[in-house]
Amino acid sequence: MPQTNTDDLCLRFLNLSGEIRFAGVIDRMGGLIAGGMKEGIESLENEEESIKLYLGYAFNNAVRQDFDPTFGKVLYTVSEREKLKLATFPFGENILLVSMSKQAPHLEIIDNILHILRKYF
């Protein structure tokens, strides 16, 4: 994997589209270890809800890995909610979480993120 600062990489993801709100790396324990909200954008959830969200993604990621031998490794997951879209990507032993606006061209954004990630993992 090429050397890079994880925060710099998250900034690169944030800059892929004006529709991206958040790009952060979550560790296996659900802690945010890099990245965050795009400057000038407010989070929809409070800090306690963010902690729950990160823990939930860490747990779901661990459970999904149990099925890797059967279905293959997860490339990404995406959920569309009433107010936004969320995508997760394997990021080494961690998870990259990206949130984007409801109208974001999520397939294009996901393709661009996967293209960048292939250079590192």
Backbone as numpy.savetxt, mean C-alpha at the origin, in Angstrom:
# Nx Ny Nz CAx CAy CAz Cx Cy Cz
18.21 -6.55 -4.41 17.37 -5.37 -4.41 18.25 -4.12 -4.41
18.02 -3.19 -5.31 18.80 -1.96 -5.32 18.61 -1.18 -4.02
19.64 -0.46 -3.61 19.54 0.35 -2.40 18.63 1.54 -2.66
17.73 1.78 -1.76 16.90 2.98 -1.83 16.32 3.24 -0.45
16.00 4.46 -0.19 15.35 4.84 1.05 13.86 4.55 0.89
13.29 3.83 1.83 11.88 3.44 1.73 10.96 4.66 1.72
11.31 5.69 2.48 10.49 6.91 2.45 10.55 7.56 1.07
11.72 7.54 0.44 11.84 8.10 -0.91 11.00 7.31 -1.90
10.98 6.00 -1.74 10.17 5.16 -2.62 8.68 5.46 -2.42
8.25 5.64 -1.17 6.85 6.01 -0.91 6.52 7.35 -1.55
7.44 8.28 -1.49 7.23 9.58 -2.13 7.09 9.41 -3.64
7.87 8.51 -4.20 7.76 8.22 -5.63 6.37 7.70 -5.97
5.84 6.81 -5.12 4.48 6.30 -5.34 3.45 7.41 -5.21
3.60 8.27 -4.22 2.67 9.39 -4.04 2.64 10.28 -5.27
3.77 10.42 -5.93 3.87 11.32 -7.07 3.44 10.69 -8.40
3.05 9.42 -8.38 2.60 8.76 -9.62 1.31 9.37 -10.16
0.47 9.88 -9.25 -0.83 10.41 -9.67 -1.32 11.41 -8.63
-1.99 12.42 -9.11 -2.63 13.37 -8.21 -3.76 12.74 -7.42
-4.21 11.57 -7.84 -5.32 10.87 -7.18 -4.87 10.03 -5.99
-3.56 9.82 -5.83 -3.05 9.04 -4.70 -3.02 9.92 -3.47
-3.59 9.41 -2.39 -3.70 10.14 -1.13 -2.63 9.75 -0.12
-2.28 8.46 -0.12 -1.40 7.90 0.91 -0.57 6.79 0.29
0.67 6.69 0.69 1.52 5.55 0.35 2.40 5.29 1.57
2.28 4.10 2.14 3.06 3.79 3.32 3.39 2.31 3.39
4.46 2.01 4.10 4.89 0.64 4.31 4.52 0.23 5.72
3.84 -0.91 5.81 3.37 -1.45 7.09 4.15 -2.72 7.37
4.68 -2.85 8.59 5.43 -4.06 8.93 4.49 -5.18 9.35
5.05 -6.34 9.65 4.26 -7.53 9.97 3.42 -7.36 11.24
3.80 -6.42 12.09 3.07 -6.18 13.33 2.04 -5.06 13.19
1.90 -4.52 11.99 0.90 -3.49 11.75 1.39 -2.07 12.00
2.69 -1.89 12.14 3.23 -0.55 12.36 3.59 0.13 11.05
3.29 1.41 10.95 3.69 2.19 9.78 5.16 2.52 9.93
6.00 2.03 9.00 7.45 2.21 9.13 8.02 3.19 8.11
7.21 3.58 7.14 7.67 4.56 6.15 6.46 5.15 5.44
6.65 6.34 4.88 5.60 6.95 4.08 4.55 7.64 4.91
3.43 7.94 4.26 2.33 8.61 4.94 1.43 9.32 3.94
0.68 10.27 4.44 -0.27 11.02 3.62 0.46 11.98 2.70
-0.14 12.21 1.55 0.38 13.23 0.62 0.21 14.59 1.29
1.19 15.44 1.11 1.14 16.77 1.69 -0.12 17.50 1.25
-0.81 18.10 2.22 -2.02 18.86 1.93 -3.30 18.03 1.93
-3.18 16.71 2.13 -4.35 15.83 2.16 -4.57 15.38 3.60
-5.81 15.47 4.05 -6.15 15.01 5.40 -6.63 13.57 5.37
-6.22 12.82 6.37 -6.67 11.44 6.51 -8.16 11.42 6.84
-8.87 10.44 6.31 -10.29 10.30 6.63 -10.50 9.68 8.00
-9.51 8.91 8.47 -9.63 8.24 9.77 -8.73 8.92 10.79
-9.07 8.74 12.07 -8.22 9.28 13.13 -7.06 8.32 13.40
-6.17 8.70 14.30 -4.96 7.91 14.55 -5.29 6.50 15.05
-6.27 6.38 15.94 -6.66 5.06 16.46 -7.20 4.18 15.33
-7.99 4.75 14.45 -8.53 3.99 13.32 -7.41 3.59 12.35
-6.41 4.45 12.18 -5.27 4.12 11.33 -4.55 2.90 11.89
-4.33 2.87 13.19 -3.66 1.73 13.83 -4.44 0.44 13.57
-5.76 0.51 13.72 -6.60 -0.68 13.45 -6.52 -1.09 11.99
-6.54 -0.12 11.10 -6.45 -0.39 9.67 -5.14 -1.11 9.35
-4.03 -0.59 9.85 -2.72 -1.20 9.59 -2.64 -2.61 10.16
-3.14 -2.79 11.37 -3.16 -4.13 11.98 -3.98 -5.11 11.15
-5.12 -4.63 10.66 -5.97 -5.49 9.83 -5.27 -5.92 8.55
-4.57 -4.99 7.91 -3.85 -5.35 6.69 -2.71 -6.31 6.99
-2.01 -6.11 8.10 -0.92 -7.03 8.46 -1.48 -8.43 8.72
-2.59 -8.52 9.42 -3.21 -9.82 9.70 -3.68 -10.49 8.41
-4.39 -9.73 7.58 -4.88 -10.30 6.31 -3.74 -10.78 5.43
-2.65 -10.04 5.42 -1.49 -10.43 4.63 -0.93 -11.76 5.12
-0.83 -11.92 6.43 -0.31 -13.17 7.00 -1.22 -14.35 6.63
-2.52 -14.15 6.71 -3.46 -15.22 6.37 -3.38 -15.56 4.89
-3.28 -14.55 4.04 -3.19 -14.80 2.60 -1.96 -15.64 2.24
-0.87 -15.41 2.96 0.36 -16.16 2.68 0.19 -17.66 2.90
-0.75 -18.04 3.75 -1.04 -19.46 3.96 -1.50 -20.14 2.68
-2.05 -19.38 1.75 -2.58 -19.92 0.51 -1.61 -19.80 -0.66
-0.41 -19.26 -0.42 0.56 -19.11 -1.49 0.90 -20.44 -2.18
1.08 -21.54 -1.44 1.38 -22.80 -2.14 0.25 -23.27 -3.06
-0.98 -22.93 -2.73 -2.13 -23.36 -3.51 -2.41 -22.43 -4.69
-2.44 -21.13 -4.42 -2.87 -20.16 -5.43 -1.73 -19.34 -6.04
-0.55 -19.42 -5.47 0.55 -18.56 -5.87 0.58 -17.31 -4.99
1.66 -16.56 -5.09 1.82 -15.37 -4.26 0.86 -14.26 -4.68
0.44 -13.46 -3.71 -0.41 -12.30 -3.98 0.43 -11.26 -4.72
-0.10 -10.74 -5.80 0.56 -9.66 -6.53 0.11 -8.30 -5.98
-1.18 -8.19 -5.69 -1.75 -7.00 -5.06 -3.18 -7.34 -4.66
-3.73 -6.53 -3.78 -5.16 -6.60 -3.48 -5.70 -5.18 -3.62
-6.97 -5.09 -3.95 -7.60 -3.78 -4.07 -9.01 -3.85 -3.53
-9.41 -2.81 -2.82 -10.80 -2.73 -2.38 -11.32 -1.34 -2.72
-12.54 -1.33 -3.20 -13.18 -0.07 -3.54 -14.25 0.18 -2.49
-14.15 1.31 -1.84 -15.09 1.69 -0.79 -15.90 2.88 -1.29
-16.85 3.33 -0.51 -17.69 4.44 -0.93 -16.92 5.74 -1.12
-15.85 5.93 -0.32 -15.14 7.21 -0.36 -13.76 7.13 -1.00
-13.19 5.95 -1.15 -11.86 5.84 -1.73 -11.56 4.40 -2.15
-10.39 4.21 -2.72 -9.91 2.88 -3.09 -8.60 2.63 -2.35
-8.40 1.39 -1.93 -7.20 0.99 -1.21 -6.56 -0.18 -1.93
-5.25 -0.13 -2.07 -4.52 -1.24 -2.69 -3.35 -1.60 -1.80
-3.07 -2.90 -1.71 -1.89 -3.36 -0.98 -1.03 -4.20 -1.91
0.27 -4.18 -1.63 1.25 -4.89 -2.43 2.26 -5.53 -1.49
2.71 -6.75 -1.78 3.83 -7.28 -1.01 5.03 -6.35 -1.18
5.74 -6.11 -0.09 6.88 -5.20 -0.09 7.97 -5.85 0.76
8.64 -6.83 0.16 9.58 -7.64 0.95 8.78 -8.41 1.98
9.14 -8.28 3.24 8.38 -8.92 4.32 7.28 -8.01 4.85
7.14 -6.85 4.25 6.16 -5.86 4.68 5.08 -5.70 3.63
4.25 -4.68 3.81 3.14 -4.41 2.90 3.20 -2.94 2.50
3.02 -2.68 1.23 2.83 -1.31 0.76 1.33 -1.08 0.68
0.85 -0.05 1.37 -0.56 0.34 1.33 -0.66 1.66 0.58
-1.55 1.71 -0.40 -1.76 2.93 -1.19 -3.26 3.22 -1.18
-3.61 4.45 -0.81 -5.02 4.86 -0.93 -5.11 5.91 -2.02
-6.24 5.89 -2.69 -6.45 6.81 -3.80 -7.91 7.26 -3.82
-8.16 8.32 -4.52 -9.52 8.85 -4.61 -10.44 7.84 -5.28
-11.70 8.03 -5.08 -12.71 7.15 -5.66 -12.64 7.13 -7.19
-12.33 8.27 -7.81 -12.31 8.35 -9.27 -10.96 7.99 -9.87
-10.00 7.60 -9.05 -8.65 7.28 -9.55 -8.69 6.12 -10.55
-7.85 6.20 -11.59 -7.72 5.08 -12.54 -6.86 3.99 -11.88
-7.48 3.21 -11.00 -6.71 2.32 -10.13 -5.91 1.27 -10.89
-6.42 0.75 -11.99 -5.66 -0.27 -12.72 -4.37 0.32 -13.31
-4.44 1.54 -13.80 -3.24 2.21 -14.32 -2.24 2.47 -13.19
-2.74 2.94 -12.06 -1.88 3.22 -10.91 -1.23 1.92 -10.41
-2.02 0.86 -10.31 -1.50 -0.43 -9.85 -0.42 -0.93 -10.80
-0.65 -0.84 -12.10 0.36 -1.26 -13.08 1.66 -0.47 -12.90
1.55 0.83 -12.69 2.74 1.65 -12.49 3.49 1.28 -11.21
2.75 1.00 -10.15 3.39 0.59 -8.89 4.07 -0.75 -9.06
3.40 -1.70 -9.70 4.00 -3.02 -9.92 5.28 -2.91 -10.75
5.27 -2.04 -11.73 6.45 -1.84 -12.58 7.64 -1.36 -11.71
7.39 -0.44 -10.81 8.44 0.06 -9.93 8.89 -1.03 -8.96
7.93 -1.74 -8.36 8.27 -2.77 -7.37 9.12 -3.89 -7.97
8.89 -4.22 -9.23 9.67 -5.30 -9.88 11.16 -4.98 -9.88
11.51 -3.72 -9.82 12.93 -3.34 -9.80 13.57 -3.60 -8.43
12.73 -3.75 -7.40 13.24 -3.88 -6.04 13.04 -5.25 -5.43
12.04 -5.99 -5.92 11.75 -7.30 -5.31 11.62 -8.36 -6.37
